Amino acid sequence: MQGAVPGLRERKKAETREALRAAAIRLFMEHDPSVVTVNDICEAARVSRRTFFNYFESKEAALFAWDQHLTEEFAAKLAARPPHEPPLTALRRAMDDTMPGFASQTGWNARKELFGAYPELRTKILHAVFRLETRLVETLADRIGCPEDGLYPRLLAAATGSVFRVAFTTWTPETGIEGLRVLIDQAFDHLAAGLSAPAS
């Protein structure tokens, strides 16, 4: 239920996810990311490798804000949107409803510094965006009633992935999560307007 208070199990999982993420960020800041291992992160967070891979698919994924958990949450919120809503509107509202989970994270300035110091990390973000798009295609196809290999659901999912990726890379953490929300809203506005050139 939207707005429900998470249970103890969900809170414990969220705490473990953030402990792993915090450990990864700290170790990447202290050492070259290429030499940090999953075992290092697990030792710092005091969890097993098995636990680590329950949350993240790679050591780099622990650095990224948009993880598997948020992807599944986004897909669930999209599926729960009123059936009469236009697809782009439903996507926009579902992303907005998912943002609290994104906003609860910390370490934004450290992440920004890492992405600046190690540009190769940025390419890893594409894997997270592609995973999001793949999951959205499944949900959109079911919602709209069209095949998953059709052009329309793939285009919608790719547009949504681009909205988040461009907004996130344009965002400056100093503006807070509301600054990111504004950029996401502006990006969806541009899509809804047919990508017309903005007035100067």
Backbone as CSV, one residue per row, in Angstrom:
resi,resn,N_x,N_y,N_z,CA_x,CA_y,CA_z,C_x,C_y,C_z
1,MET,0.850,-1.200,0.000,0.000,0.000,0.000,0.881,1.243,0.000
2,GLN,0.575,2.174,-0.890,1.363,3.399,-0.982,1.293,4.174,0.320
3,GLY,2.467,4.603,0.825,2.500,5.372,2.043,2.588,4.523,3.291
4,ALA,2.532,3.171,3.147,2.602,2.290,4.298,3.991,2.344,4.918
5,VAL,4.060,2.175,6.240,5.335,2.169,6.934,6.009,0.833,6.693
6,PRO,7.287,0.811,6.268,7.962,-0.451,5.999,8.042,-1.299,7.258
7,GLY,7.927,-2.630,7.099,8.042,-3.545,8.209,9.491,-3.699,8.639
8,LEU,9.689,-4.452,9.713,11.028,-4.637,10.258,11.955,-5.278,9.229
9,ARG,11.467,-6.285,8.517,12.305,-6.967,7.532,12.760,-6.013,6.439
10,GLU,11.838,-5.183,5.962,12.190,-4.231,4.910,13.160,-3.176,5.418
11,ARG,12.979,-2.755,6.661,13.903,-1.772,7.230,15.305,-2.361,7.383
12,LYS,15.376,-3.616,7.796,16.677,-4.275,7.939,17.362,-4.412,6.586
13,LYS,16.588,-4.742,5.567,17.150,-4.856,4.224,17.657,-3.510,3.735
14,ALA,16.904,-2.449,4.013,17.323,-1.109,3.605,18.600,-0.706,4.329
15,GLU,18.694,-1.056,5.600,19.903,-0.737,6.365,21.119,-1.474,5.816
16,THR,20.927,-2.738,5.461,22.038,-3.514,4.893,22.463,-2.948,3.542
17,ARG,21.488,-2.577,2.728,21.789,-2.007,1.409,22.606,-0.722,1.556
18,GLU,22.195,0.128,2.492,22.910,1.392,2.681,24.279,1.184,3.313
19,ALA,24.411,0.168,4.177,25.716,-0.126,4.770,26.694,-0.586,3.689
20,LEU,26.228,-1.405,2.782,27.074,-1.843,1.667,27.436,-0.674,0.764
21,ARG,26.461,0.162,0.488,26.719,1.314,-0.377,27.712,2.278,0.278
22,ALA,27.534,2.539,1.563,28.440,3.440,2.275,29.856,2.878,2.303
23,ALA,29.982,1.563,2.509,31.307,0.932,2.535,31.976,1.034,1.172
24,ALA,31.218,0.794,0.115,31.777,0.876,-1.231,32.252,2.294,-1.542
25,ILE,31.430,3.292,-1.221,31.804,4.684,-1.483,33.073,5.043,-0.712
26,ARG,33.120,4.666,0.573,34.292,4.995,1.391,35.552,4.332,0.846
27,LEU,35.475,3.065,0.487,36.649,2.359,-0.028,37.078,2.902,-1.389
28,PHE,36.120,3.238,-2.228,36.456,3.809,-3.536,37.120,5.177,-3.380
29,MET,36.725,5.908,-2.328,37.340,7.212,-2.078,38.762,7.058,-1.547
30,GLU,38.993,6.004,-0.784,40.302,5.796,-0.165,41.300,5.127,-1.099
31,HIS,40.803,4.342,-2.042,41.666,3.582,-2.942,41.183,3.743,-4.378
32,ASP,42.010,3.375,-5.316,41.578,3.318,-6.714,40.462,2.274,-6.801
33,PRO,39.308,2.613,-7.391,38.215,1.649,-7.476,38.609,0.316,-8.109
34,SER,39.608,0.348,-8.992,39.996,-0.886,-9.670,40.599,-1.916,-8.722
35,VAL,41.128,-1.468,-7.574,41.766,-2.406,-6.650,40.831,-2.819,-5.510
36,VAL,39.706,-2.140,-5.377,38.736,-2.520,-4.350,37.973,-3.747,-4.821
37,THR,37.806,-4.723,-3.949,37.101,-5.952,-4.307,35.770,-6.051,-3.569
38,VAL,34.929,-6.958,-4.035,33.668,-7.230,-3.348,33.947,-7.709,-1.929
39,ASN,34.993,-8.522,-1.770,35.352,-9.003,-0.437,35.705,-7.851,0.502
40,ASP,36.393,-6.832,-0.038,36.743,-5.659,0.769,35.480,-4.964,1.272
41,ILE,34.527,-4.811,0.370,33.278,-4.140,0.730,32.512,-4.958,1.767
42,CYS,32.478,-6.272,1.563,31.774,-7.146,2.498,32.407,-7.093,3.885
43,GLU,33.736,-7.092,3.918,34.426,-7.032,5.199,34.141,-5.716,5.920
44,ALA,34.145,-4.627,5.162,33.889,-3.321,5.770,32.459,-3.215,6.292
45,ALA,31.520,-3.833,5.567,30.103,-3.773,5.973,29.711,-4.930,6.883
46,ARG,30.636,-5.876,7.078,30.425,-7.038,7.946,29.260,-7.892,7.474
47,VAL,29.279,-8.206,6.174,28.285,-9.116,5.600,29.002,-10.122,4.709
48,SER,28.301,-11.158,4.294,28.884,-12.181,3.434,28.789,-11.789,1.967
49,ARG,29.586,-12.480,1.133,29.493,-12.256,-0.320,28.086,-12.568,-0.817
50,ARG,27.516,-13.614,-0.282,26.162,-13.993,-0.706,25.182,-12.858,-0.432
51,THR,25.311,-12.248,0.754,24.439,-11.119,1.077,24.675,-9.965,0.111
52,PHE,25.950,-9.697,-0.181,26.263,-8.609,-1.112,25.524,-8.792,-2.426
53,PHE,25.614,-10.000,-2.995,25.024,-10.230,-4.313,23.499,-10.360,-4.266
54,ASN,22.937,-10.387,-3.072,21.482,-10.277,-2.962,21.012,-8.852,-3.239
55,TYR,21.956,-7.906,-3.129,21.611,-6.500,-3.294,22.198,-5.873,-4.558
56,PHE,23.417,-6.282,-4.917,24.108,-5.650,-6.037,24.752,-6.708,-6.922
57,GLU,24.809,-6.415,-8.217,25.368,-7.382,-9.161,26.869,-7.220,-9.353
58,SER,27.434,-6.119,-8.883,28.869,-5.880,-9.019,29.297,-4.847,-7.990
59,LYS,30.595,-4.714,-7.796,31.083,-3.714,-6.833,30.725,-2.309,-7.285
60,GLU,30.758,-2.059,-8.601,30.408,-0.726,-9.102,28.932,-0.420,-8.873
61,ALA,28.092,-1.450,-8.971,26.653,-1.240,-8.794,26.332,-0.734,-7.397
62,ALA,27.194,-1.070,-6.421,26.971,-0.588,-5.061,27.147,0.920,-4.971
63,LEU,27.830,1.489,-5.932,28.063,2.929,-5.954,26.867,3.679,-6.529
64,PHE,26.117,3.021,-7.388,25.056,3.698,-8.113,23.798,3.831,-7.275
65,ALA,23.134,4.940,-7.451,21.938,5.218,-6.670,20.740,4.398,-7.153
66,TRP,20.661,4.179,-8.466,19.501,3.456,-8.998,19.854,1.975,-9.065
67,ASP,19.399,1.212,-8.070,19.772,-0.186,-7.962,18.612,-1.102,-8.340
68,GLN,18.804,-2.407,-8.166,17.779,-3.381,-8.519,16.500,-3.166,-7.710
69,HIS,16.677,-2.790,-6.453,15.519,-2.575,-5.584,14.642,-1.451,-6.123
70,LEU,15.253,-0.336,-6.514,14.474,0.789,-7.032,13.837,0.446,-8.370
71,THR,14.527,-0.354,-9.183,13.946,-0.773,-10.457,12.663,-1.554,-10.234
72,GLU,12.688,-2.496,-9.288,11.499,-3.289,-9.003,10.406,-2.427,-8.372
73,GLU,10.796,-1.482,-7.535,9.816,-0.587,-6.925,9.143,0.279,-7.993
74,PHE,9.936,0.787,-8.927,9.402,1.608,-10.013,8.415,0.802,-10.851
75,ALA,8.797,-0.423,-11.205,7.926,-1.267,-12.019,6.614,-1.557,-11.297
76,ALA,6.688,-1.808,-9.988,5.483,-2.086,-9.214,4.574,-0.863,-9.155
77,LYS,5.165,0.308,-8.969,4.365,1.533,-8.897,3.752,1.865,-10.258
78,LEU,4.483,1.563,-11.329,3.926,1.774,-12.668,2.733,0.857,-12.904
79,ALA,2.867,-0.400,-12.515,1.772,-1.358,-12.696,0.537,-0.968,-11.899
80,ALA,0.749,-0.247,-10.787,-0.361,0.129,-9.915,-1.037,1.440,-10.322
81,ARG,-0.497,2.143,-11.315,-1.098,3.404,-11.739,-2.460,3.136,-12.375
82,PRO,-3.401,4.095,-12.278,-4.732,3.907,-12.863,-4.645,3.537,-14.342
83,PRO,-5.416,2.551,-14.781,-5.302,2.076,-16.160,-5.650,3.102,-17.226
84,HIS,-6.420,4.133,-16.852,-6.827,5.129,-17.845,-5.744,6.173,-18.109
85,GLU,-4.705,6.220,-17.273,-3.655,7.219,-17.454,-2.875,6.975,-18.737
86,PRO,-2.553,8.031,-19.492,-1.679,7.874,-20.649,-0.331,7.306,-20.189
87,PRO,0.311,6.484,-21.013,1.568,5.836,-20.599,2.631,6.792,-20.084
88,LEU,2.834,7.914,-20.774,3.885,8.837,-20.346,3.546,9.450,-18.988
89,THR,2.274,9.736,-18.767,1.851,10.273,-17.468,2.061,9.239,-16.373
90,ALA,1.698,7.987,-16.649,1.870,6.921,-15.668,3.346,6.738,-15.319
91,LEU,4.205,6.793,-16.323,5.644,6.674,-16.088,6.149,7.830,-15.224
92,ARG,5.694,9.004,-15.534,6.120,10.195,-14.789,5.701,10.106,-13.327
93,ARG,4.445,9.701,-13.079,3.950,9.604,-11.703,4.641,8.467,-10.954
94,ALA,4.897,7.360,-11.643,5.564,6.230,-10.994,6.989,6.596,-10.597
95,MET,7.678,7.345,-11.449,9.029,7.769,-11.098,8.986,8.717,-9.902
96,ASP,8.029,9.627,-9.896,7.910,10.563,-8.785,7.635,9.812,-7.480
97,ASP,6.810,8.764,-7.554,6.490,7.978,-6.361,7.684,7.152,-5.882
98,THR,8.634,6.894,-6.777,9.807,6.090,-6.422,10.926,6.954,-5.845
99,MET,10.868,8.244,-6.062,11.958,9.126,-5.655,12.266,9.138,-4.157
100,PRO,11.289,8.939,-3.254,11.650,8.923,-1.831,12.723,7.886,-1.499
101,GLY,12.664,6.714,-2.135,13.686,5.702,-1.908,15.043,6.142,-2.418
102,PHE,15.033,6.893,-3.476,16.263,7.451,-4.025,16.789,8.551,-3.118
103,ALA,15.874,9.375,-2.623,16.253,10.532,-1.814,16.802,10.139,-0.451
104,SER,16.452,8.942,0.017,16.889,8.527,1.352,18.373,8.178,1.400
105,GLN,19.010,8.101,0.247,20.428,7.750,0.204,21.305,8.953,0.569
106,THR,22.562,8.656,0.886,23.519,9.699,1.251,24.792,9.538,0.423
107,GLY,25.762,10.408,0.678,27.049,10.292,-0.002,27.080,10.861,-1.402
108,TRP,26.179,11.795,-1.707,26.089,12.319,-3.068,27.363,13.048,-3.496
109,ASN,27.910,13.883,-2.626,29.103,14.641,-2.998,30.296,13.717,-3.242
110,ALA,30.425,12.675,-2.426,31.508,11.712,-2.629,31.342,10.995,-3.963
111,ARG,30.129,10.642,-4.303,29.880,9.971,-5.580,30.225,10.893,-6.749
112,LYS,29.817,12.153,-6.625,30.135,13.116,-7.682,31.644,13.225,-7.867
113,GLU,32.374,13.260,-6.753,33.836,13.326,-6.820,34.418,12.077,-7.483
114,LEU,33.862,10.931,-7.158,34.350,9.680,-7.749,34.104,9.647,-9.254
115,PHE,32.912,10.063,-9.676,32.606,10.061,-11.107,33.498,11.036,-11.860
116,GLY,33.885,12.135,-11.187,34.784,13.085,-11.829,36.202,12.557,-11.914
117,ALA,36.650,11.863,-10.872,38.022,11.350,-10.833,38.198,10.089,-11.676
118,TYR,37.132,9.313,-11.808,37.214,8.043,-12.546,36.078,7.984,-13.571
119,PRO,36.265,8.646,-14.730,35.201,8.700,-15.744,34.713,7.329,-16.196
120,GLU,35.576,6.307,-16.072,35.161,4.970,-16.508,33.980,4.448,-15.689
121,LEU,33.809,4.988,-14.485,32.672,4.563,-13.667,31.348,4.994,-14.298
122,ARG,31.378,6.094,-15.030,30.144,6.601,-15.623,29.553,5.613,-16.615
123,THR,30.419,4.910,-17.345,29.907,3.961,-18.329,29.153,2.826,-17.658
124,LYS,29.504,2.538,-16.411,28.820,1.468,-15.695,27.369,1.833,-15.404
125,ILE,27.086,3.143,-15.348,25.716,3.578,-15.091,24.776,3.058,-16.177
126,LEU,25.306,2.934,-17.393,24.477,2.488,-18.508,23.884,1.113,-18.258
127,HIS,24.613,0.266,-17.524,24.090,-1.063,-17.227,22.837,-0.957,-16.353
128,ALA,22.889,-0.060,-15.368,21.737,0.130,-14.489,20.557,0.699,-15.274
129,VAL,20.814,1.641,-16.156,19.741,2.232,-16.963,19.148,1.195,-17.907
130,PHE,20.001,0.363,-18.505,19.504,-0.669,-19.424,18.638,-1.679,-18.679
131,ARG,19.053,-2.040,-17.459,18.264,-2.974,-16.660,16.895,-2.369,-16.347
132,LEU,16.879,-1.067,-16.018,15.618,-0.378,-15.753,14.729,-0.419,-16.985
133,GLU,15.288,-0.099,-18.140,14.503,-0.067,-19.369,13.935,-1.442,-19.696
134,THR,14.731,-2.484,-19.535,14.273,-3.844,-19.820,13.090,-4.208,-18.936
135,ARG,13.186,-3.852,-17.657,12.088,-4.157,-16.723,10.850,-3.345,-17.062
136,LEU,11.036,-2.097,-17.470,9.891,-1.253,-17.817,9.177,-1.753,-19.062
137,VAL,9.934,-2.288,-20.029,9.316,-2.825,-21.237,8.310,-3.915,-20.863
138,GLU,8.695,-4.805,-19.964,7.801,-5.880,-19.530,6.518,-5.316,-18.927
139,THR,6.673,-4.331,-18.042,5.511,-3.748,-17.362,4.637,-2.957,-18.324
140,LEU,5.264,-2.189,-19.205,4.504,-1.386,-20.165,3.748,-2.263,-21.153
141,ALA,4.393,-3.317,-21.628,3.739,-4.203,-22.585,2.488,-4.822,-21.962
142,ASP,2.590,-5.219,-20.708,1.445,-5.797,-20.014,0.364,-4.751,-19.788
143,ARG,0.780,-3.542,-19.441,-0.171,-2.464,-19.162,-0.914,-2.024,-20.424
144,ILE,-0.181,-1.906,-21.522,-0.763,-1.399,-22.765,-1.449,-2.508,-23.559
145,GLY,-0.975,-3.737,-23.348,-1.539,-4.862,-24.085,-0.905,-5.036,-25.443
146,CYS,0.410,-4.936,-25.495,1.127,-5.116,-26.758,2.339,-6.007,-26.510
147,PRO,2.926,-6.565,-27.577,4.070,-7.462,-27.391,5.289,-6.727,-26.842
148,GLU,6.094,-7.451,-26.037,7.297,-6.854,-25.464,8.332,-6.494,-26.519
149,ASP,8.280,-7.174,-27.663,9.259,-6.869,-28.711,8.765,-5.785,-29.665
150,GLY,7.653,-5.137,-29.293,7.132,-4.057,-30.117,7.933,-2.770,-29.938
151,LEU,7.824,-1.888,-30.902,8.575,-0.634,-30.871,8.095,0.289,-29.756
152,TYR,6.776,0.401,-29.574,6.232,1.403,-28.655,6.682,1.222,-27.204
153,PRO,6.524,0.035,-26.605,6.974,-0.090,-25.207,8.471,0.104,-25.060
154,ARG,9.240,-0.322,-26.049,10.691,-0.133,-25.999,11.047,1.357,-26.075
155,LEU,10.327,2.076,-26.919,10.595,3.512,-27.055,10.235,4.250,-25.766
156,LEU,9.096,3.912,-25.178,8.698,4.537,-23.919,9.718,4.261,-22.818
157,ALA,10.151,3.019,-22.715,11.120,2.650,-21.681,12.449,3.361,-21.903
158,ALA,12.893,3.423,-23.156,14.164,4.090,-23.463,14.073,5.585,-23.161
159,ALA,12.925,6.179,-23.471,12.735,7.608,-23.184,12.792,7.860,-21.681
160,THR,12.187,6.970,-20.904,12.191,7.116,-19.452,13.593,6.952,-18.892
161,GLY,14.319,5.952,-19.394,15.699,5.772,-18.963,16.537,6.987,-19.285
162,SER,16.298,7.584,-20.446,17.050,8.783,-20.832,16.694,9.970,-19.941
163,VAL,15.424,10.080,-19.580,15.001,11.156,-18.679,15.799,11.094,-17.385
164,PHE,15.859,9.902,-16.801,16.574,9.796,-15.529,18.070,10.011,-15.712
165,ARG,18.650,9.396,-16.734,20.102,9.497,-16.928,20.531,10.937,-17.170
166,VAL,19.826,11.644,-18.042,20.195,13.028,-18.363,19.950,13.940,-17.169
167,ALA,18.820,13.746,-16.481,18.541,14.577,-15.305,19.593,14.349,-14.229
168,PHE,19.963,13.084,-14.016,20.932,12.772,-12.966,22.312,13.323,-13.289
169,THR,22.743,13.217,-14.550,24.072,13.712,-14.901,24.116,15.236,-14.965
170,THR,22.953,15.889,-15.128,22.878,17.352,-15.124,22.788,17.887,-13.701
171,TRP,22.225,17.094,-12.819,21.956,17.480,-11.434,23.230,17.777,-10.650
172,THR,23.174,18.791,-9.806,24.241,19.068,-8.844,23.683,18.759,-7.459
173,PRO,24.336,17.872,-6.700,23.810,17.455,-5.403,23.518,18.609,-4.452
174,GLU,24.211,19.731,-4.635,23.991,20.870,-3.757,22.549,21.385,-3.812
175,THR,21.849,21.106,-4.903,20.464,21.560,-5.031,19.489,20.641,-4.303
176,GLY,20.001,19.556,-3.759,19.144,18.623,-3.033,18.299,17.780,-3.959
177,ILE,17.555,16.865,-3.374,16.748,15.950,-4.182,15.652,16.697,-4.939
178,GLU,15.219,17.840,-4.384,14.202,18.620,-5.087,14.759,19.174,-6.395
179,GLY,16.057,19.479,-6.403,16.676,19.930,-7.646,16.615,18.854,-8.712
180,LEU,16.807,17.606,-8.298,16.709,16.496,-9.249,15.274,16.315,-9.720
181,ARG,14.330,16.431,-8.812,12.917,16.325,-9.198,12.557,17.363,-10.263
182,VAL,13.049,18.574,-10.081,12.759,19.645,-11.044,13.289,19.272,-12.422
183,LEU,14.513,18.747,-12.483,15.108,18.370,-13.764,14.330,17.221,-14.416
184,ILE,13.893,16.262,-13.607,13.102,15.151,-14.146,11.777,15.667,-14.696
185,ASP,11.140,16.574,-13.953,9.881,17.150,-14.429,10.086,17.908,-15.740
186,GLN,11.160,18.675,-15.817,11.436,19.430,-17.034,11.672,18.491,-18.215
187,ALA,12.386,17.406,-17.961,12.658,16.452,-19.037,11.369,15.805,-19.539
188,PHE,10.488,15.420,-18.619,9.207,14.848,-19.032,8.354,15.892,-19.753
189,ASP,8.429,17.153,-19.315,7.702,18.229,-20.007,8.166,18.343,-21.461
190,HIS,9.482,18.266,-21.667,10.015,18.338,-23.030,9.498,17.177,-23.883
191,LEU,9.465,15.992,-23.302,8.954,14.841,-24.049,7.482,15.027,-24.394
192,ALA,6.696,15.470,-23.402,5.266,15.661,-23.625,4.997,16.717,-24.681
193,ALA,5.911,17.689,-24.788,5.741,18.758,-25.781,6.308,18.380,-27.135
194,GLY,6.738,17.144,-27.263,7.279,16.705,-28.561,8.697,17.149,-28.809
195,LEU,9.421,17.487,-27.745,10.818,17.932,-27.841,10.969,19.189,-28.692
196,SER,9.970,20.066,-28.604,10.082,21.343,-29.288,11.209,22.155,-28.646
197,ALA,11.876,22.973,-29.436,12.961,23.795,-28.907,12.407,24.761,-27.866
198,PRO,13.039,24.851,-26.684,12.542,25.773,-25.663,12.757,27.222,-26.078
199,ALA,11.896,28.089,-25.561,12.027,29.514,-25.862,13.296,30.029,-25.239
200,SER,13.990,30.904,-25.955,15.253,31.459,-25.443,14.957,32.511,-24.395
